[in-house]
Amino acid sequence: MKKALVLAAAVAVVAATAPAQARDQIRAVGSSTVFPFTTAVAEQFGRTPGMKTPIVESTGTGGGFRLFCAGIGDAHPDIANASRAITASEKASCKQNGVTDIVEVKIGFDGIVFANARNAQALNITIPQLWMALAREVPDATGKLIPNPAKNWSDIDKSLPAKKIEVMGPPPTSGTRDAWVELVMTPGCAANAAMKALQTADAAKYTAACASIREDGAFIEAGENDILIVRKLEANADAFGIFGYSFLAENEDKIKGNEIGGVKPTYESIAGNKYPVSRPLFFYVKKQHMTNVAPGLAEFIRAFTDDKAWGPDGYLADHGLIALPDAERRKVQTESRALNLIAM
């Protein structure tokens, strides 16, 4: 018993003082859109002899960067999944907290779908109509901004169904929300003649109005768990949901993606740059964690960027990842190897 106590004390001292390999699992946080891809790679990686399955958390892109940039060491994640590029302010936060060596890896493309239940009425909608439906404020007949009065889709355009506007979507911490504002709300607003006049008169007011999403119940923030939106769409045939194409690809027996501007969200339309609401996906690696904090990190990144995973015929395509063009994929792999990010 005495020997056991001495041994336990010695192990405790070593654990408290040794800087190397403070934990034995890689930790990734961030985008709910990238979550299923990283999870799939993590599950494959966990089958590798001597490697533990990485921990992957869906926190939203913004929430993931806050955790990622908070510091160095075993208490902080190694990877930030992101459905948008890191911002200047997030880089500054990282630097302030000692996270000074970050590598960006572009992994592919994703479309943002406007989906509803498989057996519900299909909708072909335009980007300007989506802005009119979801904007917090819209211009009245005189051009003055007023709280959005539209209750039904037919209030936007008589060609749309006379059904209540009910859209479930991501919160402000989500990269999907950021991309929706950039790819739908902003161009939809710019197409409105009255808003163009406001842009000339008051640019700051125009920018805020274009990006603001209504908060009167027509748009419902559904959190970072996109699968919950899928379940709610199954239960409510009149509701729509906004989320990444990967969740559509994994749940096509339950939901369908509606046409935006006459184009359906498919692998081919997104890869061919025809679908109007698409964006690149990334993960960011804390290179300072390569040696002492996260054992197996280099091998995990190599597994993710292997063509068996992220290539056009890789297993991530089955989860909805739209592969980078061959030349760009080779370039990303070459640059990563040049940075010694991926083990040779």
Phi and psi in degrees as GROMACS dihedral restraints (atoms count N, CA, C in turn):
[ dihedral_restraints ]
;  ai    aj    ak    al  type     phi  dphi    fc
    3     4     5     6     1   -62.3    20    10
    4     5     6     7     1   -42.8    20    10
    6     7     8     9     1   -62.6    20    10
    7     8     9    10     1   -37.3    20    10
    9    10    11    12     1   -65.6    20    10
   10    11    12    13     1   -39.2    20    10
   12    13    14    15     1   -66.8    20    10
   13    14    15    16     1   -40.1    20    10
   15    16    17    18     1   -63.7    20    10
   16    17    18    19     1   -43.4    20    10
   18    19    20    21     1   -62.9    20    10
   19    20    21    22     1   -43.3    20    10
   21    22    23    24     1   -61.4    20    10
   22    23    24    25     1   -41.0    20    10
   24    25    26    27     1   -64.8    20    10
   25    26    27    28     1   -40.4    20    10
   27    28    29    30     1   -64.2    20    10
   28    29    30    31     1   -41.3    20    10
   30    31    32    33     1   -63.4    20    10
   31    32    33    34     1   -39.6    20    10
   33    34    35    36     1   -63.8    20    10
   34    35    36    37     1   -39.9    20    10
   36    37    38    39     1   -64.6    20    10
   37    38    39    40     1   -45.3    20    10
   39    40    41    42     1   -60.6    20    10
   40    41    42    43     1   -45.0    20    10
   42    43    44    45     1   -61.7    20    10
   43    44    45    46     1   -33.6    20    10
   45    46    47    48     1   -78.7    20    10
   46    47    48    49     1   -26.1    20    10
   48    49    50    51     1  -107.8    20    10
   49    50    51    52     1   -25.8    20    10
   51    52    53    54     1   -77.1    20    10
   52    53    54    55     1   127.4    20    10
   54    55    56    57     1   -81.1    20    10
   55    56    57    58     1   -19.4    20    10
   57    58    59    60     1   -83.1    20    10
   58    59    60    61     1   139.5    20    10
   60    61    62    63     1    47.0    20    10
   61    62    63    64     1    60.4    20    10
   63    64    65    66     1   -68.1    20    10
   64    65    66    67     1   -25.1    20    10
   66    67    68    69     1  -137.0    20    10
   67    68    69    70     1   161.7    20    10
   69    70    71    72     1  -111.1    20    10
   70    71    72    73     1    12.9    20    10
   72    73    74    75     1  -132.0    20    10
   73    74    75    76     1   139.5    20    10
   75    76    77    78     1   -71.3    20    10
   76    77    78    79     1   145.6    20    10
   78    79    80    81     1  -126.7    20    10
   79    80    81    82     1   126.3    20    10
   81    82    83    84     1  -121.5    20    10
   82    83    84    85     1   141.7    20    10
   84    85    86    87     1  -131.6    20    10
   85    86    87    88     1   172.3    20    10
   87    88    89    90     1   121.4    20    10
   88    89    90    91     1  -144.5    20    10
   90    91    92    93     1   -49.8    20    10
   91    92    93    94     1   132.5    20    10
   93    94    95    96     1   -70.3    20    10
   94    95    96    97     1   -24.0    20    10
   96    97    98    99     1   -72.9    20    10
   97    98    99   100     1   -41.6    20    10
   99   100   101   102     1   -79.4    20    10
  100   101   102   103     1   -19.9    20    10
  102   103   104   105     1   -47.6    20    10
  103   104   105   106     1   -50.8    20    10
  105   106   107   108     1   -65.1    20    10
  106   107   108   109     1   -28.8    20    10
  108   109   110   111     1   -71.4    20    10
  109   110   111   112     1   -48.6    20    10
  111   112   113   114     1   -64.6    20    10
  112   113   114   115     1   -37.1    20    10
  114   115   116   117     1   -63.6    20    10
  115   116   117   118     1   -41.8    20    10
  117   118   119   120     1   -63.2    20    10
  118   119   120   121     1   -43.1    20    10
  120   121   122   123     1   -65.9    20    10
  121   122   123   124     1   -40.2    20    10
  123   124   125   126     1   -61.0    20    10
  124   125   126   127     1   -40.5    20    10
  126   127   128   129     1   -66.3    20    10
  127   128   129   130     1   -40.6    20    10
  129   130   131   132     1   -65.0    20    10
  130   131   132   133     1   -43.4    20    10
  132   133   134   135     1   -62.9    20    10
  133   134   135   136     1   -36.1    20    10
  135   136   137   138     1   -65.2    20    10
  136   137   138   139     1   -15.9    20    10
  138   139   140   141     1   -86.0    20    10
  139   140   141   142     1    -6.1    20    10
  141   142   143   144     1   -74.3    20    10
  142   143   144   145     1   129.9    20    10
  144   145   146   147     1   -55.0    20    10
  145   146   147   148     1   131.7    20    10
  147   148   149   150     1    83.8    20    10
  148   149   150   151     1    -0.8    20    10
  150   151   152   153     1  -115.1    20    10
  151   152   153   154     1   139.3    20    10
  153   154   155   156     1   -94.8    20    10
  154   155   156   157     1   149.6    20    10
  156   157   158   159     1   -65.5    20    10
  157   158   159   160     1   123.3    20    10
  159   160   161   162     1   -61.0    20    10
  160   161   162   163     1   152.9    20    10
  162   163   164   165     1   -88.5    20    10
  163   164   165   166     1   126.7    20    10
  165   166   167   168     1  -123.3    20    10
  166   167   168   169     1   125.5    20    10
  168   169   170   171     1  -120.3    20    10
  169   170   171   172     1   138.9    20    10
  171   172   173   174     1   -96.3    20    10
  172   173   174   175     1   102.4    20    10
  174   175   176   177     1  -116.9    20    10
  175   176   177   178     1    -2.1    20    10
  177   178   179   180     1    85.6    20    10
  178   179   180   181     1   152.3    20    10
  180   181   182   183     1   -61.2    20    10
  181   182   183   184     1   -50.1    20    10
  183   184   185   186     1   -61.9    20    10
  184   185   186   187     1   -44.6    20    10
  186   187   188   189     1   -64.0    20    10
  187   188   189   190     1   -35.7    20    10
  189   190   191   192     1   -65.7    20    10
  190   191   192   193     1   -41.7    20    10
  192   193   194   195     1   -66.0    20    10
  193   194   195   196     1   -34.6    20    10
  195   196   197   198     1   -62.7    20    10
  196   197   198   199     1   -43.3    20    10
  198   199   200   201     1   -68.4    20    10
  199   200   201   202     1   -44.0    20    10
  201   202   203   204     1   -62.6    20    10
  202   203   204   205     1   -41.1    20    10
  204   205   206   207     1   -86.1    20    10
  205   206   207   208     1     0.7    20    10
  207   208   209   210     1   -74.1    20    10
  208   209   210   211     1   -17.7    20    10
  210   211   212   213     1   161.8    20    10
  211   212   213   214     1  -178.4    20    10
  213   214   215   216     1  -110.2    20    10
  214   215   216   217     1   143.5    20    10
  216   217   218   219     1   124.9    20    10
  217   218   219   220     1   174.3    20    10
  219   220   221   222     1   -66.4    20    10
  220   221   222   223     1   -15.9    20    10
  222   223   224   225     1   -79.7    20    10
  223   224   225   226     1    -8.7    20    10
  225   226   227   228     1  -117.6    20    10
  226   227   228   229     1   146.1    20    10
  228   229   230   231     1   -66.8    20    10
  229   230   231   232     1   158.9    20    10
  231   232   233   234     1   -94.8    20    10
  232   233   234   235     1   -28.7    20    10
  234   235   236   237     1  -131.1    20    10
  235   236   237   238     1   139.0    20    10
  237   238   239   240     1  -116.8    20    10
  238   239   240   241     1   113.8    20    10
  240   241   242   243     1   -77.8    20    10
  241   242   243   244     1   142.4    20    10
  243   244   245   246     1  -147.7    20    10
  244   245   246   247     1   135.8    20    10
  246   247   248   249     1  -100.1    20    10
  247   248   249   250     1    19.7    20    10
  249   250   251   252     1  -158.0    20    10
  250   251   252   253     1   166.6    20    10
  252   253   254   255     1   -73.4    20    10
  253   254   255   256     1   152.6    20    10
  255   256   257   258     1   -64.1    20    10
  256   257   258   259     1   142.6    20    10
  258   259   260   261     1   -90.2    20    10
  259   260   261   262     1   166.6    20    10
  261   262   263   264     1   -61.6    20    10
  262   263   264   265     1   -40.3    20    10
  264   265   266   267     1   -68.3    20    10
  265   266   267   268     1   -34.2    20    10
  267   268   269   270     1   -69.8    20    10
  268   269   270   271     1   -38.6    20    10
  270   271   272   273     1   -61.2    20    10
  271   272   273   274     1   -41.3    20    10
  273   274   275   276     1   -64.2    20    10
  274   275   276   277     1   -39.8    20    10
  276   277   278   279     1   -63.0    20    10
  277   278   279   280     1   -43.3    20    10
  279   280   281   282     1   -57.9    20    10
  280   281   282   283     1   -49.8    20    10
  282   283   284   285     1   -61.3    20    10
  283   284   285   286     1   -40.8    20    10
  285   286   287   288     1   -61.4    20    10
  286   287   288   289     1   -31.0    20    10
  288   289   290   291     1   -99.6    20    10
  289   290   291   292     1    15.1    20    10
  291   292   293   294     1    87.0    20    10
  292   293   294   295     1     5.7    20    10
  294   295   296   297     1   -89.9    20    10
  295   296   297   298     1    91.5    20    10
  297   298   299   300     1  -112.6    20    10
  298   299   300   301     1    -4.7    20    10
  300   301   302   303     1  -130.1    20    10
  301   302   303   304     1    87.4    20    10
  303   304   305   306     1  -113.3    20    10
  304   305   306   307     1   138.8    20    10
  306   307   308   309     1  -117.7    20    10
  307   308   309   310     1   128.9    20    10
  309   310   311   312     1   -93.0    20    10
  310   311   312   313     1   132.0    20    10
  312   313   314   315     1  -124.8    20    10
  313   314   315   316     1   113.4    20    10
  315   316   317   318     1   -81.6    20    10
  316   317   318   319     1   124.7    20    10
  318   319   320   321     1  -106.7    20    10
  319   320   321   322     1   -18.1    20    10
  321   322   323   324     1   161.0    20    10
  322   323   324   325     1  -160.4    20    10
  324   325   326   327     1  -125.3    20    10
  325   326   327   328     1   160.6    20    10
  327   328   329   330     1  -145.4    20    10
  328   329   330   331     1   147.8    20    10
  330   331   332   333     1  -103.8    20    10
  331   332   333   334     1   149.0    20    10
  333   334   335   336     1   -97.4    20    10
  334   335   336   337     1   121.5    20    10
  336   337   338   339     1   -99.1    20    10
  337   338   339   340     1   153.3    20    10
  339   340   341   342     1  -113.0    20    10
  340   341   342   343     1    96.6    20    10
  342   343   344   345     1  -113.0    20    10
  343   344   345   346     1   158.8    20    10
  345   346   347   348     1  -146.4    20    10
  346   347   348   349     1  -177.3    20    10
  348   349   350   351     1   -61.6    20    10
  349   350   351   352     1   149.9    20    10
  351   352   353   354     1   -56.4    20    10
  352   353   354   355     1   -37.3    20    10
  354   355   356   357     1   -96.2    20    10
  355   356   357   358     1     8.3    20    10
  357   358   359   360     1   -85.8    20    10
  358   359   360   361     1   168.7    20    10
  360   361   362   363     1   -66.3    20    10
  361   362   363   364     1   131.2    20    10
  363   364   365   366     1   -73.5    20    10
  364   365   366   367     1   154.5    20    10
  366   367   368   369     1  -135.1    20    10
  367   368   369   370     1   131.7    20    10
  369   370   371   372     1  -112.2    20    10
  370   371   372   373     1   108.5    20    10
  372   373   374   375     1  -124.8    20    10
  373   374   375   376     1   156.7    20    10
  375   376   377   378     1  -102.9    20    10
  376   377   378   379     1   164.4    20    10
  378   379   380   381     1   -63.9    20    10
  379   380   381   382     1   -43.5    20    10
  381   382   383   384     1   -60.5    20    10
  382   383   384   385     1   -36.6    20    10
  384   385   386   387     1   -67.4    20    10
  385   386   387   388     1   -38.3    20    10
  387   388   389   390     1   -63.1    20    10
  388   389   390   391     1   -40.4    20    10
  390   391   392   393     1   -63.5    20    10
  391   392   393   394     1   -44.7    20    10
  393   394   395   396     1   -61.6    20    10
  394   395   396   397     1   -31.9    20    10
  396   397   398   399     1   -77.9    20    10
  397   398   399   400     1   -33.1    20    10
  399   400   401   402     1  -110.6    20    10
  400   401   402   403     1    -8.8    20    10
  402   403   404   405     1   -67.2    20    10
  403   404   405   406     1   143.5    20    10
  405   406   407   408     1   -67.0    20    10
  406   407   408   409     1   -41.4    20    10
  408   409   410   411     1  -128.8    20    10
  409   410   411   412     1   143.6    20    10
  411   412   413   414     1  -134.3    20    10
  412   413   414   415     1   158.0    20    10
  414   415   416   417     1   -76.2    20    10
  415   416   417   418     1   141.2    20    10
  417   418   419   420     1   -85.5    20    10
  418   419   420   421     1  -168.8    20    10
  420   421   422   423     1   -62.4    20    10
  421   422   423   424     1   -23.5    20    10
  423   424   425   426     1   -93.9    20    10
  424   425   426   427     1    -4.1    20    10
  426   427   428   429     1    93.5    20    10
  427   428   429   430     1    -1.6    20    10
  429   430   431   432     1   -78.9    20    10
  430   431   432   433     1   138.8    20    10
  432   433   434   435     1   -74.4    20    10
  433   434   435   436     1   131.4    20    10
  435   436   437   438     1  -134.3    20    10
  436   437   438   439     1   158.0    20    10
  438   439   440   441     1   -56.3    20    10
  439   440   441   442     1   138.0    20    10
  441   442   443   444     1   -55.6    20    10
  442   443   444   445     1   115.4    20    10
  444   445   446   447     1   -86.7    20    10
  445   446   447   448     1    -9.1    20    10
  447   448   449   450     1   -67.7    20    10
  448   449   450   451     1   125.2    20    10
  450   451   452   453     1  -104.6    20    10
  451   452   453   454     1   -39.5    20    10
  453   454   455   456     1  -113.0    20    10
  454   455   456   457     1   158.7    20    10
  456   457   458   459     1   -60.2    20    10
  457   458   459   460     1   -34.8    20    10
  459   460   461   462     1   -67.5    20    10
  460   461   462   463     1   -17.1    20    10
  462   463   464   465     1   -69.3    20    10
  463   464   465   466     1   -23.8    20    10
  465   466   467   468     1   -81.3    20    10
  466   467   468   469     1   -45.5    20    10
  468   469   470   471     1  -156.2    20    10
  469   470   471   472     1   134.2    20    10
  471   472   473   474     1   -63.0    20    10
  472   473   474   475     1   -18.9    20    10
  474   475   476   477     1   -76.3    20    10
  475   476   477   478     1   -14.0    20    10
  477   478   479   480     1   -89.7    20    10
  478   479   480   481     1   158.0    20    10
  480   481   482   483     1   -65.5    20    10
  481   482   483   484     1   147.9    20    10
  483   484   485   486     1   -82.8    20    10
  484   485   486   487     1    61.5    20    10
  486   487   488   489     1  -128.0    20    10
  487   488   489   490     1   151.9    20    10
  489   490   491   492     1   -56.6    20    10
  490   491   492   493     1   137.0    20    10
  492   493   494   495     1   -74.7    20    10
  493   494   495   496     1   116.2    20    10
  495   496   497   498     1  -144.1    20    10
  496   497   498   499     1   103.5    20    10
  498   499   500   501     1  -125.5    20    10
  499   500   501   502     1   125.6    20    10
  501   502   503   504     1   -99.8    20    10
  502   503   504   505     1   130.7    20    10
  504   505   506   507     1  -150.3    20    10
  505   506   507   508     1  -177.3    20    10
  507   508   509   510     1   -77.6    20    10
  508   509   510   511     1   155.7    20    10
  510   511   512   513     1   -79.4    20    10
  511   512   513   514     1   172.3    20    10
  513   514   515   516     1   -60.6    20    10
  514   515   516   517     1   -21.8    20    10
  516   517   518   519     1   -76.6    20    10
  517   518   519   520     1    -6.8    20    10
  519   520   521   522     1   -90.8    20    10
  520   521   522   523     1   139.0    20    10
  522   523   524   525     1   -66.9    20    10
  523   524   525   526     1   -27.8    20    10
  525   526   527   528     1   -64.5    20    10
  526   527   528   529     1   -38.8    20    10
  528   529   530   531     1   -63.8    20    10
  529   530   531   532     1   -45.3    20    10
  531   532   533   534     1   -58.6    20    10
  532   533   534   535     1   -44.5    20    10
  534   535   536   537     1   -68.1    20    10
  535   536   537   538     1   -37.0    20    10
  537   538   539   540     1   -62.2    20    10
  538   539   540   541     1   -42.5    20    10
  540   541   542   543     1   -62.9    20    10
  541   542   543   544     1   -43.9    20    10
  543   544   545   546     1   -69.2    20    10
  544   545   546   547     1   -40.9    20    10
  546   547   548   549     1   -96.1    20    10
  547   548   549   550     1   -19.2    20    10
  549   550   551   552     1  -120.0    20    10
  550   551   552   553     1   -57.2    20    10
  552   553   554   555     1   -64.8    20    10
  553   554   555   556     1   -46.5    20    10
  555   556   557   558     1   -66.2    20    10
  556   557   558   559     1   -50.9    20    10
  558   559   560   561     1   -68.2    20    10
  559   560   561   562     1   -32.4    20    10
  561   562   563   564     1   -64.1    20    10
  562   563   564   565     1   -39.0    20    10
  564   565   566   567     1   -67.3    20    10
  565   566   567   568     1   -42.4    20    10
  567   568   569   570     1   -63.9    20    10
  568   569   570   571     1   -23.2    20    10
  570   571   572   573     1   -81.3    20    10
  571   572   573   574     1    -8.8    20    10
  573   574   575   576     1   -86.6    20    10
  574   575   576   577     1   124.0    20    10
  576   577   578   579     1   -60.5    20    10
  577   578   579   580     1   -41.7    20    10
  579   580   581   582     1   -66.0    20    10
  580   581   582   583     1   -34.2    20    10
  582   583   584   585     1   -71.5    20    10
  583   584   585   586     1   -30.9    20    10
  585   586   587   588     1   -62.5    20    10
  586   587   588   589     1   -38.3    20    10
  588   589   590   591     1   -66.0    20    10
  589   590   591   592     1   -39.3    20    10
  591   592   593   594     1   -65.2    20    10
  592   593   594   595     1   -36.5    20    10
  594   595   596   597     1   -59.1    20    10
  595   596   597   598     1   -38.6    20    10
  597   598   599   600     1   -70.9    20    10
  598   599   600   601     1   -38.2    20    10
  600   601   602   603     1   -79.7    20    10
  601   602   603   604     1   -39.0    20    10
  603   604   605   606     1  -152.7    20    10
  604   605   606   607     1    89.1    20    10
  606   607   608   609     1   -60.9    20    10
  607   608   609   610     1   -39.3    20    10
  609   610   611   612     1   -66.3    20    10
  610   611   612   613     1   -42.9    20    10
  612   613   614   615     1   -65.6    20    10
  613   614   615   616     1   -39.5    20    10
  615   616   617   618     1   -60.9    20    10
  616   617   618   619     1   -49.1    20    10
  618   619   620   621     1   -60.6    20    10
  619   620   621   622     1   -43.4    20    10
  621   622   623   624     1   -65.2    20    10
  622   623   624   625     1   -41.8    20    10
  624   625   626   627     1   -67.2    20    10
  625   626   627   628     1   -38.0    20    10
  627   628   629   630     1   -63.7    20    10
  628   629   630   631     1   -36.9    20    10
  630   631   632   633     1   -91.2    20    10
  631   632   633   634     1   -12.5    20    10
  633   634   635   636     1   -83.6    20    10
  634   635   636   637     1   131.1    20    10
  636   637   638   639     1  -103.4    20    10
  637   638   639   640     1   139.8    20    10
  639   640   641   642     1   -60.8    20    10
  640   641   642   643     1   152.3    20    10
  642   643   644   645     1  -128.3    20    10
  643   644   645   646     1    27.6    20    10
  645   646   647   648     1  -101.9    20    10
  646   647   648   649     1    13.2    20    10
  648   649   650   651     1   104.8    20    10
  649   650   651   652     1   -16.6    20    10
  651   652   653   654     1   -71.2    20    10
  652   653   654   655     1   -33.6    20    10
  654   655   656   657     1  -111.1    20    10
  655   656   657   658     1   127.3    20    10
  657   658   659   660     1  -116.5    20    10
  658   659   660   661     1   119.4    20    10
  660   661   662   663     1   -70.1    20    10
  661   662   663   664     1   120.0    20    10
  663   664   665   666     1  -106.8    20    10
  664   665   666   667     1    13.3    20    10
  666   667   668   669     1    79.6    20    10
  667   668   669   670     1  -170.1    20    10
  669   670   671   672     1   -95.4    20    10
  670   671   672   673     1    -3.6    20    10
  672   673   674   675     1   -95.2    20    10
  673   674   675   676     1    93.4    20    10
  675   676   677   678     1   -64.2    20    10
  676   677   678   679     1   -25.7    20    10
  678   679   680   681     1   -65.8    20    10
  679   680   681   682     1   -26.0    20    10
  681   682   683   684     1   -67.0    20    10
  682   683   684   685     1   -35.2    20    10
  684   685   686   687     1   -63.4    20    10
  685   686   687   688     1   -42.7    20    10
  687   688   689   690     1   -56.8    20    10
  688   689   690   691     1   -45.2    20    10
  690   691   692   693     1   -65.5    20    10
  691   692   693   694     1   -38.0    20    10
  693   694   695   696     1   -69.4    20    10
  694   695   696   697     1   -34.4    20    10
  696   697   698   699     1   -66.3    20    10
  697   698   699   700     1   -37.9    20    10
  699   700   701   702     1   -60.2    20    10
  700   701   702   703     1   -34.7    20    10
  702   703   704   705     1   -85.2    20    10
  703   704   705   706     1   -15.6    20    10
  705   706   707   708     1  -136.9    20    10
  706   707   708   709     1   101.0    20    10
  708   709   710   711     1   -68.6    20    10
  709   710   711   712     1   -15.8    20    10
  711   712   713   714     1   -92.2    20    10
  712   713   714   715     1    -7.4    20    10
  714   715   716   717     1   -92.6    20    10
  715   716   717   718     1   156.4    20    10
  717   718   719   720     1  -124.1    20    10
  718   719   720   721     1   157.3    20    10
  720   721   722   723     1  -133.1    20    10
  721   722   723   724     1   149.3    20    10
  723   724   725   726     1  -115.5    20    10
  724   725   726   727     1   120.7    20    10
  726   727   728   729     1  -165.5    20    10
  727   728   729   730     1   177.7    20    10
  729   730   731   732     1   -71.5    20    10
  730   731   732   733     1   152.6    20    10
  732   733   734   735     1   -56.5    20    10
  733   734   735   736     1   -31.2    20    10
  735   736   737   738     1   -57.2    20    10
  736   737   738   739     1   -36.4    20    10
  738   739   740   741     1   -74.2    20    10
  739   740   741   742     1   -29.7    20    10
  741   742   743   744     1   -67.0    20    10
  742   743   744   745     1   -45.6    20    10
  744   745   746   747     1   -60.1    20    10
  745   746   747   748     1   -34.6    20    10
  747   748   749   750     1   -85.2    20    10
  748   749   750   751     1   -11.2    20    10
  750   751   752   753     1  -133.2    20    10
  751   752   753   754     1    32.4    20    10
  753   754   755   756     1   -66.7    20    10
  754   755   756   757     1   -13.7    20    10
  756   757   758   759     1   -79.9    20    10
  757   758   759   760     1   -11.5    20    10
  759   760   761   762     1  -114.9    20    10
  760   761   762   763     1   -32.9    20    10
  762   763   764   765     1  -135.7    20    10
  763   764   765   766     1   166.8    20    10
  765   766   767   768     1  -136.3    20    10
  766   767   768   769     1   151.4    20    10
  768   769   770   771     1   -92.6    20    10
  769   770   771   772     1   131.6    20    10
  771   772   773   774     1   -87.2    20    10
  772   773   774   775     1   156.0    20    10
  774   775   776   777     1   -69.7    20    10
  775   776   777   778     1   138.0    20    10
  777   778   779   780     1  -120.1    20    10
  778   779   780   781     1   120.6    20    10
  780   781   782   783     1    62.5    20    10
  781   782   783   784     1    29.8    20    10
  783   784   785   786     1    82.8    20    10
  784   785   786   787     1     6.6    20    10
  786   787   788   789     1  -120.4    20    10
  787   788   789   790     1   127.9    20    10
  789   790   791   792     1   -81.1    20    10
  790   791   792   793     1   147.1    20    10
  792   793   794   795     1   -78.4    20    10
  793   794   795   796     1   104.2    20    10
  795   796   797   798     1  -130.3    20    10
  796   797   798   799     1   165.6    20    10
  798   799   800   801     1   -55.1    20    10
  799   800   801   802     1   -44.9    20    10
  801   802   803   804     1   -68.2    20    10
  802   803   804   805     1   -41.6    20    10
  804   805   806   807     1   -70.1    20    10
  805   806   807   808     1   -33.0    20    10
  807   808   809   810     1   -75.2    20    10
  808   809   810   811     1   -46.3    20    10
  810   811   812   813     1   -62.6    20    10
  811   812   813   814     1   -33.1    20    10
  813   814   815   816     1   -87.1    20    10
  814   815   816   817     1     6.9    20    10
  816   817   818   819     1    60.6    20    10
  817   818   819   820     1    31.7    20    10
  819   820   821   822     1   -97.4    20    10
  820   821   822   823     1   -33.7    20    10
  822   823   824   825     1   -73.7    20    10
  823   824   825   826     1   127.2    20    10
  825   826   827   828     1   -74.1    20    10
  826   827   828   829     1   -15.7    20    10
  828   829   830   831     1  -115.1    20    10
  829   830   831   832     1    75.7    20    10
  831   832   833   834     1  -133.0    20    10
  832   833   834   835     1   157.3    20    10
  834   835   836   837     1  -154.3    20    10
  835   836   837   838     1   158.7    20    10
  837   838   839   840     1   -78.7    20    10
  838   839   840   841     1   156.4    20    10
  840   841   842   843     1  -119.0    20    10
  841   842   843   844     1   151.3    20    10
  843   844   845   846     1  -140.3    20    10
  844   845   846   847     1   164.3    20    10
  846   847   848   849     1  -134.9    20    10
  847   848   849   850     1   154.4    20    10
  849   850   851   852     1  -119.6    20    10
  850   851   852   853     1   135.0    20    10
  852   853   854   855     1  -113.7    20    10
  853   854   855   856     1   134.2    20    10
  855   856   857   858     1   -85.3    20    10
  856   857   858   859     1    97.4    20    10
  858   859   860   861     1   -64.1    20    10
  859   860   861   862     1   -24.7    20    10
  861   862   863   864     1   -66.0    20    10
  862   863   864   865     1   -13.4    20    10
  864   865   866   867     1   -93.8    20    10
  865   866   867   868     1     0.2    20    10
  867   868   869   870     1   -63.2    20    10
  868   869   870   871     1   -35.9    20    10
  870   871   872   873     1  -101.4    20    10
  871   872   873   874     1   -46.7    20    10
  873   874   875   876     1  -105.8    20    10
  874   875   876   877     1   -14.6    20    10
  876   877   878   879     1  -109.2    20    10
  877   878   879   880     1   -47.8    20    10
  879   880   881   882     1  -122.3    20    10
  880   881   882   883     1    87.7    20    10
  882   883   884   885     1   -61.5    20    10
  883   884   885   886     1   135.0    20    10
  885   886   887   888     1    89.8    20    10
  886   887   888   889     1     2.1    20    10
  888   889   890   891     1   -62.7    20    10
  889   890   891   892     1   -44.5    20    10
  891   892   893   894     1   -61.7    20    10
  892   893   894   895     1   -41.2    20    10
  894   895   896   897     1   -67.2    20    10
  895   896   897   898     1   -35.6    20    10
  897   898   899   900     1   -65.9    20    10
  898   899   900   901     1   -42.9    20    10
  900   901   902   903     1   -65.0    20    10
  901   902   903   904     1   -38.1    20    10
  903   904   905   906     1   -63.1    20    10
  904   905   906   907     1   -41.0    20    10
  906   907   908   909     1   -63.4    20    10
  907   908   909   910     1   -38.5    20    10
  909   910   911   912     1   -66.5    20    10
  910   911   912   913     1   -40.5    20    10
  912   913   914   915     1   -95.4    20    10
  913   914   915   916     1    17.7    20    10
  915   916   917   918     1   -83.1    20    10
  916   917   918   919     1   141.5    20    10
  918   919   920   921     1   -60.3    20    10
  919   920   921   922     1   -23.4    20    10
  921   922   923   924     1   -64.7    20    10
  922   923   924   925     1   -22.6    20    10
  924   925   926   927     1  -100.5    20    10
  925   926   927   928     1   -63.9    20    10
  927   928   929   930     1   -98.2    20    10
  928   929   930   931     1     2.1    20    10
  930   931   932   933     1   -71.6    20    10
  931   932   933   934     1   168.4    20    10
  933   934   935   936     1   -59.8    20    10
  934   935   936   937     1   -25.8    20    10
  936   937   938   939     1  -108.7    20    10
  937   938   939   940     1    12.0    20    10
  939   940   941   942     1   -76.2    20    10
  940   941   942   943     1   169.0    20    10
  942   943   944   945     1   -68.9    20    10
  943   944   945   946     1   -19.0    20    10
  945   946   947   948     1   -72.8    20    10
  946   947   948   949     1   -22.2    20    10
  948   949   950   951     1   -63.0    20    10
  949   950   951   952     1   -31.6    20    10
  951   952   953   954     1   -68.4    20    10
  952   953   954   955     1   -20.5    20    10
  954   955   956   957     1   -95.0    20    10
  955   956   957   958     1    -0.8    20    10
  957   958   959   960     1   106.1    20    10
  958   959   960   961     1     3.5    20    10
  960   961   962   963     1   -73.0    20    10
  961   962   963   964     1   130.0    20    10
  963   964   965   966     1   -91.9    20    10
  964   965   966   967     1   115.3    20    10
  966   967   968   969     1   -67.6    20    10
  967   968   969   970     1   149.2    20    10
  969   970   971   972     1   -64.6    20    10
  970   971   972   973     1   152.9    20    10
  972   973   974   975     1   -56.5    20    10
  973   974   975   976     1   151.4    20    10
  975   976   977   978     1   -52.5    20    10
  976   977   978   979     1   -46.3    20    10
  978   979   980   981     1   -64.2    20    10
  979   980   981   982     1   -41.2    20    10
  981   982   983   984     1   -69.9    20    10
  982   983   984   985     1   -37.1    20    10
  984   985   986   987     1   -63.6    20    10
  985   986   987   988     1   -42.5    20    10
  987   988   989   990     1   -62.7    20    10
  988   989   990   991     1   -39.0    20    10
  990   991   992   993     1   -64.0    20    10
  991   992   993   994     1   -44.1    20    10
  993   994   995   996     1   -62.2    20    10
  994   995   996   997     1   -43.2    20    10
  996   997   998   999     1   -62.5    20    10
  997   998   999  1000     1   -43.6    20    10
  999  1000  1001  1002     1   -63.5    20    10
 1000  1001  1002  1003     1   -45.5    20    10
 1002  1003  1004  1005     1   -63.8    20    10
 1003  1004  1005  1006     1   -39.2    20    10
 1005  1006  1007  1008     1   -64.0    20    10
 1006  1007  1008  1009     1   -42.4    20    10
 1008  1009  1010  1011     1   -67.0    20    10
 1009  1010  1011  1012     1   -35.8    20    10
 1011  1012  1013  1014     1   -65.0    20    10
 1012  1013  1014  1015     1   -27.4    20    10
 1014  1015  1016  1017     1   -88.3    20    10
 1015  1016  1017  1018     1     3.1    20    10
 1017  1018  1019  1020     1    60.5    20    10
 1018  1019  1020  1021     1    25.7    20    10
 1020  1021  1022  1023     1   -75.0    20    10
 1021  1022  1023  1024     1   -38.8    20    10
 1023  1024  1025  1026     1  -103.0    20    10
 1024  1025  1026  1027     1   130.9    20    10
 1026  1027  1028  1029     1   -63.1    20    10
 1027  1028  1029  1030     1   135.5    20    10
